[in-house]
Amino acid sequence: MPNQKKLIVSHAPFCHDGSGISTRSNNIMLAALPAVLHGCYLYGIPAVGVVALSISSAIIWEYLINLLTKKPSTIG
């Protein structure tokens, strides 16, 4: 069987549009903004606290992981 097709294994994403990671991250934040604003409107200050805690926790963990892996900081 000389004409067998071989399976090509590669990593995702399979569709590329030329945008970078920062552009994709900004689009995700923009898409989440209406839900965050509506949640803050409905639930008030506790919702703002949850959002602030989530963001600060993500920043702190990224900083700690960068320290542990001895990579340059990507925050800022």
C-alpha positions as CSV (number, residue, x, y, z in Angstrom):
1,M,0.0,0.0,0.0
2,P,2.3,2.8,-1.2
3,N,-0.4,5.5,-1.3
4,Q,-1.4,5.4,2.3
5,K,-2.0,8.9,3.9
6,K,-0.1,9.5,7.1
7,L,-1.6,11.2,10.1
8,I,-0.1,14.6,10.7
9,V,-0.1,15.5,14.4
10,S,0.3,19.2,15.3
11,H,-0.6,21.5,18.1
12,A,-3.6,23.8,18.3
13,P,-4.8,26.4,17.2
14,F,-5.4,25.1,13.7
15,C,-6.9,28.4,12.4
16,H,-4.6,31.4,12.3
17,D,-5.7,35.0,11.7
18,G,-2.3,36.7,12.3
19,S,-3.3,38.2,15.7
20,G,-1.1,37.9,18.7
21,I,-1.7,36.8,22.2
22,S,-2.2,40.3,23.5
23,T,-4.8,41.1,20.9
24,R,-6.7,37.9,21.8
25,S,-6.5,38.7,25.5
26,N,-7.9,42.2,24.9
27,N,-10.8,40.7,22.8
28,I,-11.6,38.3,25.7
29,M,-11.6,41.1,28.2
30,L,-13.8,43.2,26.0
31,A,-16.2,40.3,25.5
32,A,-16.4,39.8,29.3
33,L,-16.9,43.5,30.1
34,P,-20.7,43.6,29.6
35,A,-21.2,40.6,32.0
36,V,-18.9,42.1,34.6
37,L,-20.6,45.5,34.4
38,H,-24.1,43.9,34.6
39,G,-23.0,41.8,37.6
40,C,-21.6,44.9,39.4
41,Y,-24.8,46.7,38.6
42,L,-27.0,43.9,40.0
43,Y,-24.9,42.9,43.1
44,G,-23.0,46.1,43.8
45,I,-19.8,46.3,45.9
46,P,-19.5,42.6,46.6
47,A,-19.3,41.9,42.9
48,V,-16.6,44.5,42.5
49,G,-14.7,42.9,45.3
50,V,-14.9,39.5,43.6
51,V,-13.7,40.9,40.3
52,A,-10.8,42.8,42.0
53,L,-9.8,39.6,44.0
54,S,-9.9,37.5,40.8
55,I,-7.7,39.9,38.9
56,S,-5.2,40.5,41.7
57,S,-5.0,36.8,42.4
58,A,-4.2,36.1,38.7
59,I,-1.5,38.8,38.7
60,I,0.1,37.5,41.9
61,W,0.2,33.9,40.7
62,E,1.7,34.9,37.4
63,Y,4.4,36.8,39.2
64,L,5.1,33.9,41.5
65,I,5.3,31.4,38.7
66,N,7.7,33.6,36.8
67,L,9.9,33.8,39.9
68,L,9.9,30.1,40.3
69,T,10.7,29.4,36.7
70,K,13.2,32.2,36.6
71,K,11.5,33.8,33.6
72,P,11.3,37.6,33.1
73,S,8.2,39.3,34.5
74,T,5.4,39.8,31.9
75,I,3.3,42.0,34.2
76,G,3.1,45.6,33.3
